[in-house]
Every structure is written in structure tokens, then in C-alpha cells.
Amino acid sequence: MTVNRRRKVVRLAYVGPFSAGRQGAHWYAAHHALPRLLSRAANVTVHAYVHDPDEGEQVIAYGNGRRVGGERVVYEDVELPGRPEDVDDAAFKHMQERWPMGHLAYVFGLTRKELLRLPLAVPGRVLALDGSEQDSASALEALLPGSQVPHLGPDAH
């Protein structure tokens, strides 16, 4: 879990051998139960994203437990304006801002670079799925001071 308090953005991600590297990007593309259920339980829009720097990027939005939007870009299919040798770094960066990750960053009030670096941002914590409820509540309180961390018991599904 990573928090950007300035922009009120919370990033949730699984940490495990299945979620690392290119294989992990493909795993995330196929597993959206958490964002779908969280959008319904918290009555908020949840954005699930996949970024594979070698292949492409995708953002999917969920609201009330349903897919409500999304976009995908496959890098090898992107058409450059004009000849490739005429596209400088500034023009390419401007183009990337229109891709799914750039648009999502804009929605959150971040730069594309800031959004892509969220996994490395501080504060961040790994919450053990098999830890005690008190351990999780303490870790969440450290990331979100002053918040009321709700009890998510069996009725929360």
C-alpha cells in the first residue's frame, strides 16, 4: 500500500512472486476482483492499471462493482506523428501524457512519472494478508493518520 497524501491517492497492490515483472503485469491484467469489490464496498471509483514498459499500458475504472471505463495502448501499435526521427523527447513525452497512464496521472493531479513511481514512494507498507487485524489496523493508521480504520468483518463482502 502506498499513499500520496498531497493528492489523496492510495495505491493497493499485491506483493509476491506472481506480481513481479512482465509476468506480474499480465497477472494484474487478469485479476480485478479487489478493485471491483472495493468500488462497491466503498462506493468510490477505483482505477486498476497495468504497466508493462516493454509492451503497453492499460487503465480500467470500476464503480459500484462494475467496469465503467478504460483504455489500453500497445506500444508497438502506436503511430508516431510524422517520421520517427522527427519526434523529439518533448513531443514523445507530450504524446505519452495522452496514453492511459498519462491520463490517469492527470486525473489524480500527478505527473506520469510520479504515477509510475508510486510503487517506490514513501510512505508505503506491505500489509500481511495473514497478519492480525490489529497489525493491519496499526499499519493503516501509520499510513493514514487520523483516519478511522473500519472493521472489515465477514459482512463487508
Phi and psi restraints in degrees (value plus and minus 20) as a CYANA .aco file:
   2 THR   PHI    -146.7  -106.7
   2 THR   PSI     122.2   162.2
   3 VAL   PHI    -145.1  -105.1
   3 VAL   PSI     112.2   152.2
   4 ASN   PHI    -132.3   -92.3
   4 ASN   PSI      74.5   114.5
   5 ARG   PHI     -84.1   -44.1
   5 ARG   PSI     -55.9   -15.9
   6 ARG   PHI     -77.8   -37.8
   6 ARG   PSI     -59.0   -19.0
   7 ARG   PHI    -127.6   -87.6
   7 ARG   PSI     -15.0    25.0
   8 LYS   PHI      34.8    74.8
   8 LYS   PSI      28.6    68.6
   9 VAL   PHI    -134.9   -94.9
   9 VAL   PSI     110.2   150.2
  10 VAL   PHI    -138.6   -98.6
  10 VAL   PSI     108.0   148.0
  11 ARG   PHI    -130.1   -90.1
  11 ARG   PSI     105.5   145.5
  12 LEU   PHI    -132.6   -92.6
  12 LEU   PSI     114.6   154.6
  13 ALA   PHI    -171.2  -131.2
  13 ALA   PSI     129.4   169.4
  14 TYR   PHI    -101.6   -61.6
  14 TYR   PSI     126.5   166.5
  15 VAL   PHI    -140.6  -100.6
  15 VAL   PSI      99.0   139.0
  16 GLY   PHI    -199.3  -159.3
  16 GLY   PSI     152.9   192.9
  17 PRO   PHI     -82.2   -42.2
  17 PRO   PSI     -47.7    -7.7
  18 PHE   PHI     -95.9   -55.9
  18 PHE   PSI     -34.7     5.3
  19 SER   PHI    -128.8   -88.8
  19 SER   PSI     -10.1    29.9
  20 ALA   PHI    -118.6   -78.6
  20 ALA   PSI     126.3   166.3
  21 GLY   PHI      43.2    83.2
  21 GLY   PSI    -176.7  -136.7
  22 ARG   PHI     -81.3   -41.3
  22 ARG   PSI     -60.1   -20.1
  23 GLN   PHI     -80.1   -40.1
  23 GLN   PSI     -60.0   -20.0
  24 GLY   PHI     -85.2   -45.2
  24 GLY   PSI     -58.7   -18.7
  25 ALA   PHI     -81.1   -41.1
  25 ALA   PSI     -62.3   -22.3
  26 HIS   PHI     -88.7   -48.7
  26 HIS   PSI     -53.7   -13.7
  27 TRP   PHI     -83.9   -43.9
  27 TRP   PSI     -67.3   -27.3
  28 TYR   PHI     -82.0   -42.0
  28 TYR   PSI     -54.3   -14.3
  29 ALA   PHI     -83.8   -43.8
  29 ALA   PSI     -45.9    -5.9
  30 ALA   PHI    -121.7   -81.7
  30 ALA   PSI     -28.3    11.7
  31 HIS   PHI    -142.5  -102.5
  31 HIS   PSI      78.7   118.7
  32 HIS   PHI    -141.7  -101.7
  32 HIS   PSI       0.3    40.3
  33 ALA   PHI     -81.9   -41.9
  33 ALA   PSI     -64.7   -24.7
  34 LEU   PHI     -80.2   -40.2
  34 LEU   PSI     -72.2   -32.2
  35 PRO   PHI     -83.2   -43.2
  35 PRO   PSI     -57.5   -17.5
  36 ARG   PHI     -82.8   -42.8
  36 ARG   PSI     -70.0   -30.0
  37 LEU   PHI     -88.5   -48.5
  37 LEU   PSI     -58.5   -18.5
  38 LEU   PHI     -84.8   -44.8
  38 LEU   PSI     -58.0   -18.0
  39 SER   PHI     -82.9   -42.9
  39 SER   PSI     -55.8   -15.8
  40 ARG   PHI     -96.7   -56.7
  40 ARG   PSI     -65.8   -25.8
  41 ALA   PHI     -86.7   -46.7
  41 ALA   PSI     -58.2   -18.2
  42 ALA   PHI    -117.2   -77.2
  42 ALA   PSI     -25.0    15.0
  43 ASN   PHI      34.3    74.3
  43 ASN   PSI      29.0    69.0
  44 VAL   PHI    -154.8  -114.8
  44 VAL   PSI     144.9   184.9
  45 THR   PHI    -104.4   -64.4
  45 THR   PSI     110.3   150.3
  46 VAL   PHI    -137.8   -97.8
  46 VAL   PSI     110.5   150.5
  47 HIS   PHI    -124.4   -84.4
  47 HIS   PSI     104.0   144.0
  48 ALA   PHI    -122.7   -82.7
  48 ALA   PSI     113.0   153.0
  49 TYR   PHI    -153.2  -113.2
  49 TYR   PSI     134.3   174.3
  50 VAL   PHI    -149.7  -109.7
  50 VAL   PSI     110.4   150.4
  51 HIS   PHI    -152.1  -112.1
  51 HIS   PSI      94.6   134.6
  52 ASP   PHI    -136.4   -96.4
  52 ASP   PSI      85.2   125.2
  53 PRO   PHI     -79.9   -39.9
  53 PRO   PSI     -37.0     3.0
  54 ASP   PHI    -115.5   -75.5
  54 ASP   PSI     -38.9     1.1
  55 GLU   PHI    -139.4   -99.4
  55 GLU   PSI     -68.8   -28.8
  56 GLY   PHI     149.3   189.3
  56 GLY   PSI    -188.3  -148.3
  57 GLU   PHI    -167.6  -127.6
  57 GLU   PSI     133.0   173.0
  58 GLN   PHI    -168.6  -128.6
  58 GLN   PSI     120.8   160.8
  59 VAL   PHI    -148.8  -108.8
  59 VAL   PSI     112.0   152.0
  60 ILE   PHI    -147.4  -107.4
  60 ILE   PSI     112.4   152.4
  61 ALA   PHI    -124.0   -84.0
  61 ALA   PSI     119.0   159.0
  62 TYR   PHI    -142.3  -102.3
  62 TYR   PSI     118.2   158.2
  63 GLY   PHI    -159.7  -119.7
  63 GLY   PSI     113.8   153.8
  64 ASN   PHI      31.4    71.4
  64 ASN   PSI      16.7    56.7
  65 GLY   PHI      61.4   101.4
  65 GLY   PSI     -14.7    25.3
  66 ARG   PHI    -144.7  -104.7
  66 ARG   PSI     133.7   173.7
  67 ARG   PHI     -90.0   -50.0
  67 ARG   PSI     106.0   146.0
  68 VAL   PHI    -140.8  -100.8
  68 VAL   PSI     -15.3    24.7
  69 GLY   PHI     149.0   189.0
  69 GLY   PSI     152.3   192.3
  70 GLY   PHI     139.8   179.8
  70 GLY   PSI     142.9   182.9
  71 GLU   PHI    -173.6  -133.6
  71 GLU   PSI     131.2   171.2
  72 ARG   PHI    -157.4  -117.4
  72 ARG   PSI     121.8   161.8
  73 VAL   PHI    -147.5  -107.5
  73 VAL   PSI     107.8   147.8
  74 VAL   PHI    -122.0   -82.0
  74 VAL   PSI      99.5   139.5
  75 TYR   PHI     -78.0   -38.0
  75 TYR   PSI     -59.2   -19.2
  76 GLU   PHI     -89.7   -49.7
  76 GLU   PSI     -34.6     5.4
  77 ASP   PHI    -114.6   -74.6
  77 ASP   PSI     -23.8    16.2
  78 VAL   PHI     -91.4   -51.4
  78 VAL   PSI     111.3   151.3
  79 GLU   PHI    -115.3   -75.3
  79 GLU   PSI     102.5   142.5
  80 LEU   PHI    -101.2   -61.2
  80 LEU   PSI     124.5   164.5
  81 PRO   PHI     -93.8   -53.8
  81 PRO   PSI      92.6   132.6
  82 GLY   PHI      63.7   103.7
  82 GLY   PSI    -180.8  -140.8
  83 ARG   PHI     -98.5   -58.5
  83 ARG   PSI     122.7   162.7
  84 PRO   PHI     -74.1   -34.1
  84 PRO   PSI     -56.8   -16.8
  85 GLU   PHI     -90.6   -50.6
  85 GLU   PSI     -34.5     5.5
  86 ASP   PHI    -110.1   -70.1
  86 ASP   PSI     -29.0    11.0
  87 VAL   PHI    -110.1   -70.1
  87 VAL   PSI      89.5   129.5
  88 ASP   PHI    -105.9   -65.9
  88 ASP   PSI     156.1   196.1
  89 ASP   PHI     -79.2   -39.2
  89 ASP   PSI     -61.4   -21.4
  90 ALA   PHI     -85.0   -45.0
  90 ALA   PSI     -62.0   -22.0
  91 ALA   PHI     -86.2   -46.2
  91 ALA   PSI     -59.0   -19.0
  92 PHE   PHI     -87.3   -47.3
  92 PHE   PSI     -61.8   -21.8
  93 LYS   PHI     -81.8   -41.8
  93 LYS   PSI     -61.3   -21.3
  94 HIS   PHI     -81.5   -41.5
  94 HIS   PSI     -59.9   -19.9
  95 MET   PHI     -84.1   -44.1
  95 MET   PSI     -62.6   -22.6
  96 GLN   PHI     -82.6   -42.6
  96 GLN   PSI     -50.2   -10.2
  97 GLU   PHI     -83.7   -43.7
  97 GLU   PSI     -40.3    -0.3
  98 ARG   PHI    -111.6   -71.6
  98 ARG   PSI     -29.9    10.1
  99 TRP   PHI     -96.1   -56.1
  99 TRP   PSI     148.4   188.4
 100 PRO   PHI     -72.9   -32.9
 100 PRO   PSI     -66.3   -26.3
 101 MET   PHI     -87.4   -47.4
 101 MET   PSI     -56.0   -16.0
 102 GLY   PHI     -86.2   -46.2
 102 GLY   PSI     -61.5   -21.5
 103 HIS   PHI     -86.6   -46.6
 103 HIS   PSI     -63.4   -23.4
 104 LEU   PHI     -81.5   -41.5
 104 LEU   PSI     -62.2   -22.2
 105 ALA   PHI     -78.7   -38.7
 105 ALA   PSI     -63.9   -23.9
 106 TYR   PHI     -80.0   -40.0
 106 TYR   PSI     -64.6   -24.6
 107 VAL   PHI     -77.5   -37.5
 107 VAL   PSI     -59.1   -19.1
 108 PHE   PHI    -104.8   -64.8
 108 PHE   PSI     -25.3    14.7
 109 GLY   PHI      57.6    97.6
 109 GLY   PSI       5.6    45.6
 110 LEU   PHI    -134.3   -94.3
 110 LEU   PSI     148.1   188.1
 111 THR   PHI    -107.3   -67.3
 111 THR   PSI     142.2   182.2
 112 ARG   PHI     -78.0   -38.0
 112 ARG   PSI     -61.9   -21.9
 113 LYS   PHI     -81.7   -41.7
 113 LYS   PSI     -62.7   -22.7
 114 GLU   PHI     -82.8   -42.8
 114 GLU   PSI     -62.7   -22.7
 115 LEU   PHI     -83.1   -43.1
 115 LEU   PSI     -64.6   -24.6
 116 LEU   PHI     -88.3   -48.3
 116 LEU   PSI     -41.7    -1.7
 117 ARG   PHI    -113.4   -73.4
 117 ARG   PSI     -20.3    19.7
 118 LEU   PHI     -72.3   -32.3
 118 LEU   PSI     -58.9   -18.9
 119 PRO   PHI     -79.5   -39.5
 119 PRO   PSI     -41.9    -1.9
 120 LEU   PHI    -120.5   -80.5
 120 LEU   PSI     -22.8    17.2
 121 ALA   PHI     -93.7   -53.7
 121 ALA   PSI     137.8   177.8
 122 VAL   PHI    -138.0   -98.0
 122 VAL   PSI     116.4   156.4
 123 PRO   PHI    -103.7   -63.7
 123 PRO   PSI     129.0   169.0
 124 GLY   PHI    -170.8  -130.8
 124 GLY   PSI     129.7   169.7
 125 ARG   PHI    -163.8  -123.8
 125 ARG   PSI     128.3   168.3
 126 VAL   PHI    -119.3   -79.3
 126 VAL   PSI     101.3   141.3
 127 LEU   PHI    -120.3   -80.3
 127 LEU   PSI     103.4   143.4
 128 ALA   PHI     -91.6   -51.6
 128 ALA   PSI     108.2   148.2
 129 LEU   PHI     -88.6   -48.6
 129 LEU   PSI     -44.1    -4.1
 130 ASP   PHI    -123.2   -83.2
 130 ASP   PSI      -7.4    32.6
 131 GLY   PHI     -99.2   -59.2
 131 GLY   PSI     153.5   193.5
 132 SER   PHI     -95.8   -55.8
 132 SER   PSI     140.0   180.0
 133 GLU   PHI     -82.1   -42.1
 133 GLU   PSI     -57.1   -17.1
 134 GLN   PHI     -85.3   -45.3
 134 GLN   PSI     -60.8   -20.8
 135 ASP   PHI     -80.8   -40.8
 135 ASP   PSI     -64.9   -24.9
 136 SER   PHI     -84.8   -44.8
 136 SER   PSI     -63.9   -23.9
 137 ALA   PHI     -82.3   -42.3
 137 ALA   PSI     -60.6   -20.6
 138 SER   PHI     -84.7   -44.7
 138 SER   PSI     -62.7   -22.7
 139 ALA   PHI     -85.3   -45.3
 139 ALA   PSI     -60.9   -20.9
 140 LEU   PHI     -86.4   -46.4
 140 LEU   PSI     -60.4   -20.4
 141 GLU   PHI     -82.9   -42.9
 141 GLU   PSI     -55.8   -15.8
 142 ALA   PHI     -86.0   -46.0
 142 ALA   PSI     -56.0   -16.0
 143 LEU   PHI    -100.6   -60.6
 143 LEU   PSI     -53.7   -13.7
 144 LEU   PHI    -143.5  -103.5
 144 LEU   PSI      44.9    84.9
 145 PRO   PHI     -78.6   -38.6
 145 PRO   PSI     120.0   160.0
 146 GLY   PHI      64.7   104.7
 146 GLY   PSI     -23.2    16.8
 147 SER   PHI    -105.7   -65.7
 147 SER   PSI     138.0   178.0
 148 GLN   PHI    -117.3   -77.3
 148 GLN   PSI      84.1   124.1
 149 VAL   PHI     -97.9   -57.9
 149 VAL   PSI      94.4   134.4
 150 PRO   PHI     -93.9   -53.9
 150 PRO   PSI     134.6   174.6
 151 HIS   PHI     -99.8   -59.8
 151 HIS   PSI     101.7   141.7
 152 LEU   PHI    -125.2   -85.2
 152 LEU   PSI      58.8    98.8
 153 GLY   PHI    -104.6   -64.6
 153 GLY   PSI    -187.1  -147.1
 154 PRO   PHI     -82.7   -42.7
 154 PRO   PSI     -42.9    -2.9
 155 ASP   PHI     -99.9   -59.9
 155 ASP   PSI     -26.2    13.8
 156 ALA   PHI     -96.1   -56.1
 156 ALA   PSI     -31.6     8.4
